[in-house]
Amino acid sequence: MDYTYSTITLSILAVLGGLSLLVLGGELLVSGAVKLANRMGMSSLLIGLTIVAFGTSMPEFFVSITACSEGFPEIMLGNVVGSNIANIGLILAISALISPLAIHYSRLRFELLILLAIGLLSCLLAWYGTMPRWAGLIFITLLAAYTYYSYKRPSHQEDAEKGGEAPTSISLITGLCLIGLIFLAKGSDFFIAGAKDIALYFEVSPLIIGLTMAAVGTSLPELASCTSAIRRKEHDMLIGNIIGSNLFNLLMVMGGTAIIYPFNFPTDMLSRDLPIMVFFAGLLIPLLRFRHRISRLTGFFLLCLYCTYIIFLF
């Protein structure tokens, strides 16, 4: 394709428009899902770990499916791994800079260990070199088991009886979710169409596009939901969203994509990006275990680590 100034301008507009639809679609889907969860009497922590995490991971899912269907699995992998790094090094860091976060480590110990274990399993699969359908099925099965366990776990239900907002009608909830899904589908199409042209024009690898542009763009719904949780002083929902979203990205997005489009891992991921993803996940354990909070200083430290990683990529 012969790229001109006007062509690349249209590609950039497609990326920006796609990201806008992804953010808006994610916000509508999360809004509808949270309203449904409130009707069901779910606790704020459980809503963050499951409903909000699922909703804010849908942009990654739609972008990943679209990327693989068009022959760009590197964008999908970069999107998943880059989003998991950005969720901790960027979204959680910005949230802590806005307001220090009080965290109940005992209520999140299981999820943190599971996140670390799934990250290590992903490294093992990358060493194996490929993500076959059977591995995708295992990931989806683990996701179903985790979601069921989270819903039944007593510590996730202890504040479910607190009074909340008035129940929302099912028709409004359904409308929000459907419109959100439509926006996500169209946004992912625009984004991938523009992103692959930009990658070819500037001679940037699709993996780098996924690790940076796609990762940060599809993490914007997490940032929106986290800032909303800060305003409502729902720190449990905020950290639940971060951890749950990272789990959903690996188990649902990467696992679900592998079932439809089995893929190979780029060699760069095993030596650079996956270990960094595991490092950020593992870093949360001592931070929360011994301090039970994420201060502004810790947020600044996480942000510096993330910026260092991005500079290293280029």
HUURGI-V521741 format. One record per pair of residues at least 24 apart in sequence whose ideal C-beta (glycine too) atoms are under 8 Angstrom apart, sorted by the first residue. I is the first residue (numbers start at 0). J is the second residue. D is the distance in Angstrom with one decimal. If there is no record, write none. Layout:
I:J:D  I:J:D
//
This chain:
0:196:7.6  0:199:7.4  2:196:7.2  2:199:7.3  2:200:4.9  6:196:7.2  7:196:6.9  7:197:7.0  7:200:5.2  9:193:7.8  10:192:7.6  10:193:4.3  10:194:7.9  10:196:3.9  10:197:5.3  10:200:7.2  11:193:6.6  11:197:6.7  12:193:7.3  13:189:4.8  13:190:7.2  13:192:5.4  13:193:3.2  13:196:7.9  14:189:7.4  14:190:5.7  14:193:3.7  14:194:5.7  14:197:6.6  14:212:7.0  14:216:7.8  15:193:7.9  16:186:7.7  16:189:5.2  16:193:8.0  17:185:7.9  17:186:4.6  17:187:6.7  17:188:7.2  17:189:3.3  17:190:3.1  17:191:7.6  17:192:7.7  17:193:6.3  17:216:8.0  18:186:7.0  18:190:6.1  18:216:4.2  18:219:7.1  19:186:7.2  20:182:4.7  20:183:7.3  20:185:5.6  20:186:3.0  20:189:6.6  21:58:4.2  21:61:7.4  21:62:7.3  21:182:7.4  21:183:6.1  21:186:3.9  21:187:6.7  21:190:6.6  21:216:6.5  21:217:6.1  21:219:7.5  21:220:7.5  22:58:7.6  22:216:7.8  22:219:4.6  22:220:5.9  22:223:6.9  23:179:7.9  23:182:5.4  23:186:7.8  24:57:7.5  24:58:7.1  24:178:7.6  24:179:4.6  24:180:6.9  24:181:7.2  24:182:3.0  24:183:3.8  24:184:8.0  24:186:5.8  25:54:6.3  25:55:5.7  25:57:6.1  25:58:5.0  25:179:6.8  25:183:6.7  25:219:7.6  25:220:3.2  25:223:7.5  26:179:7.4  26:220:6.1  26:223:5.6  26:224:7.9  27:175:5.0  27:176:7.4  27:178:5.4  27:179:3.4  27:182:6.7  28:54:4.5  28:57:5.9  28:175:7.1  28:176:5.6  28:179:3.3  28:180:6.5  28:183:7.0  29:54:3.8  29:55:5.9  29:179:7.7  29:220:6.4  29:223:7.9  29:224:5.6  30:175:5.5  30:179:7.8  31:171:7.8  31:172:4.8  31:173:7.4  31:174:7.6  31:175:3.3  31:176:4.0  31:179:6.5  32:176:6.8  34:167:4.2  34:171:7.5  34:172:5.2  34:175:7.4  35:167:8.0  35:172:5.1  37:163:5.2  37:164:6.2  37:166:7.0  37:167:7.5  38:166:4.9  38:167:6.8  38:172:7.7  40:159:5.1  40:160:7.0  41:150:7.9  41:156:8.0  41:159:5.8  42:155:5.6  42:156:5.7  42:157:6.7  42:158:4.7  42:159:4.2  42:161:8.0  42:235:7.8  43:158:6.5  43:233:4.9  43:235:5.1  43:236:4.4  43:239:7.6  44:106:6.3  44:155:5.6  44:158:7.4  44:235:4.0  44:236:6.6  44:239:4.9  45:149:6.2  45:150:6.7  45:155:4.3  45:156:7.0  45:159:7.3  45:239:7.4  46:236:5.9  46:239:7.3  47:228:7.4  47:233:7.7  47:235:6.4  47:236:3.8  47:237:6.7  47:238:7.0  47:239:2.6  47:240:4.3  47:243:6.1  48:110:6.5  48:149:5.4  48:155:7.2  48:239:4.1  48:240:7.7  48:242:6.7  48:243:4.0  49:146:5.7  49:149:5.7  49:150:7.0  49:243:6.1  51:224:5.5  51:236:6.7  51:239:7.2  51:240:4.7  51:243:7.1  51:244:7.8  52:239:7.0  52:240:5.6  52:242:7.6  52:243:2.8  52:244:4.4  52:246:7.0  52:247:5.1  53:243:7.6  53:247:5.7  53:251:7.4  54:179:7.8  54:220:7.3  54:224:7.9  55:220:4.2  55:221:4.7  55:224:5.7  55:240:6.4  55:244:5.2  56:244:5.2  56:247:4.0  56:248:5.5  56:251:6.3  56:252:6.2  57:179:7.8  57:180:7.5  57:183:5.4  58:183:6.0  58:186:7.2  58:187:7.3  58:216:7.7  58:217:4.0  58:219:8.0  58:220:6.0  59:217:4.7  59:248:5.5  59:252:4.8  60:251:6.4  60:252:4.8  60:255:6.7  60:256:7.9  61:183:4.6  61:184:5.9  61:186:7.2  61:187:3.8  62:187:4.6  62:190:6.0  62:191:6.6  62:213:5.9  62:217:5.8  63:252:5.2  63:253:7.5  63:256:5.0  64:187:7.5  64:255:7.8  64:256:6.1  64:259:6.8  64:260:7.8  65:187:4.5  65:188:6.1  65:190:7.8  65:191:4.7  66:191:5.5  66:205:7.9  66:209:7.5  67:256:5.6  67:259:7.2  67:260:3.9  67:262:6.5  68:260:6.9  69:191:6.1  69:195:7.2  71:191:7.1  71:195:6.1  71:205:5.0  72:260:7.0  72:262:4.0  72:263:7.1  73:204:6.8  73:205:4.0  73:206:4.1  73:209:6.0  73:265:5.9  74:191:7.0  74:194:6.6  74:195:7.6  74:205:4.8  74:206:7.4  74:208:5.9  74:209:4.1  74:213:5.9  75:209:6.7  75:252:7.8  75:253:7.7  75:256:5.8  75:262:7.1  76:206:6.9  76:209:6.4  76:253:7.5  76:262:7.2  76:264:6.8  76:265:6.9  76:268:6.3  77:205:7.2  77:206:4.7  77:207:6.9  77:208:6.7  77:209:2.1  77:210:4.0  77:211:7.7  77:213:6.3  77:214:6.6  77:272:7.5  78:209:4.5  78:210:7.9  78:213:4.2  78:214:5.7  78:217:6.1  78:252:7.8  79:248:5.0  79:249:6.7  79:252:5.3  79:253:5.0  80:209:8.0  80:210:6.8  80:214:7.7  80:268:6.6  80:272:4.9  80:273:6.3  80:276:5.2  81:209:6.0  81:210:3.8  81:211:6.5  81:213:6.8  81:214:2.8  81:215:7.6  81:272:7.3  82:213:7.9  82:214:4.6  82:217:5.7  82:218:5.1  82:244:7.8  82:245:7.9  82:248:5.6  83:118:7.9  83:245:4.6  83:248:5.5  83:249:7.1  83:276:5.0  83:279:7.4  83:280:7.4  84:210:7.9  84:214:7.2  84:272:7.5  84:275:6.0  84:276:5.3  84:279:5.6  84:305:6.8  84:308:6.6  85:214:5.1  85:215:5.6  85:218:4.6  85:305:6.9  86:218:5.9  86:221:5.7  86:241:5.2  86:244:5.8  86:245:5.6  87:241:6.6  87:245:7.5  87:279:4.4  87:280:7.1  87:282:7.5  87:283:6.7  87:301:6.5  87:305:7.9  88:279:5.8  88:301:5.2  88:302:6.7  88:304:5.6  88:305:2.9  88:308:6.9  89:215:7.0  89:218:6.9  89:222:8.0  89:302:6.8  89:305:5.2  90:218:5.7  90:221:4.9  90:222:5.0  90:225:5.9  90:241:6.5  91:225:7.6  91:238:7.6  91:241:5.2  91:293:6.9  91:298:7.3  91:301:6.4  92:298:4.5  92:299:7.2  92:300:8.0  92:301:3.9  92:302:3.9  92:305:6.6  93:222:6.7  93:225:7.8  93:298:7.1  93:302:7.1  94:222:7.9  94:225:4.6  94:226:7.2  94:229:6.2  94:237:6.1  94:293:8.0  94:298:7.2  95:293:4.4  95:294:6.7  95:295:6.0  95:297:6.1  95:298:2.9  95:301:7.4  96:295:5.5  96:298:4.5  96:299:6.5  96:302:7.2  97:226:7.0  97:229:5.7  98:229:5.1  99:292:6.1  99:293:6.7  99:294:5.0  99:295:5.8  99:298:8.0  100:234:4.9  100:237:6.6  100:238:6.7  100:292:6.2  100:293:4.5  101:234:5.4  101:291:7.0  101:292:5.1  102:234:6.6  102:235:8.0  102:238:5.5  102:287:5.1  102:291:5.9  102:292:5.9  102:293:6.5  103:235:6.8  103:291:7.4  104:287:4.3  104:288:5.3  104:291:5.7  105:154:7.7  106:154:5.1  106:155:7.3  106:235:7.4  107:238:6.6  107:239:7.5  107:242:6.4  107:287:6.8  108:288:7.9  109:152:7.8  110:149:7.8  110:239:7.9  110:242:5.0  110:243:7.2  110:246:7.0  111:242:6.6  111:280:7.4  111:283:5.9  111:284:5.4  111:287:7.2  112:284:7.7  113:145:6.5  113:246:6.7  114:242:6.0  114:245:5.6  114:246:5.6  114:249:8.0  114:280:5.0  115:277:6.8  115:280:5.2  115:281:5.5  115:284:7.1  117:141:7.3  117:246:6.7  117:249:5.0  117:250:6.6  118:249:7.1  118:273:7.3  118:276:5.8  118:277:4.1  118:280:5.3  119:277:6.2  121:249:6.1  121:253:7.3  121:273:6.0  121:276:7.8  122:269:6.6  122:273:4.9  122:274:6.9  122:277:6.5  124:264:7.1  125:264:4.1  125:268:5.6  125:269:4.3  125:273:5.6  126:269:5.9  128:263:6.1  128:264:6.1  129:261:6.8  129:262:7.1  129:263:5.0  129:264:6.9  130:253:6.9  130:257:4.3  130:261:6.2  130:262:5.4  130:263:7.6  130:264:6.9  131:257:6.9  131:261:5.1  132:257:6.3  132:258:5.5  132:261:5.5  134:254:7.5  134:257:6.0  135:253:7.7  135:254:4.6  135:255:6.7  135:256:7.2  135:257:3.1  135:258:4.0  135:261:7.3  136:254:7.6  136:258:6.3  137:254:7.4  138:249:7.0  138:250:4.7  138:251:7.7  138:253:6.6  138:254:2.7  138:255:7.8  138:257:7.2  139:250:6.8  139:251:7.1  139:254:4.9  139:255:6.2  139:258:6.8  141:250:5.6  141:254:7.8  142:246:7.5  142:247:7.1  142:250:3.8  142:251:5.5  142:254:6.7  145:246:6.7  145:250:7.2  158:235:8.0  190:216:7.0  206:265:5.5  206:267:6.5  206:268:7.5  207:312:6.0  207:313:7.6  210:272:6.4  210:312:6.2  211:309:6.6  211:312:6.6  242:283:7.7  245:280:6.8  275:308:5.9  279:304:7.6
//
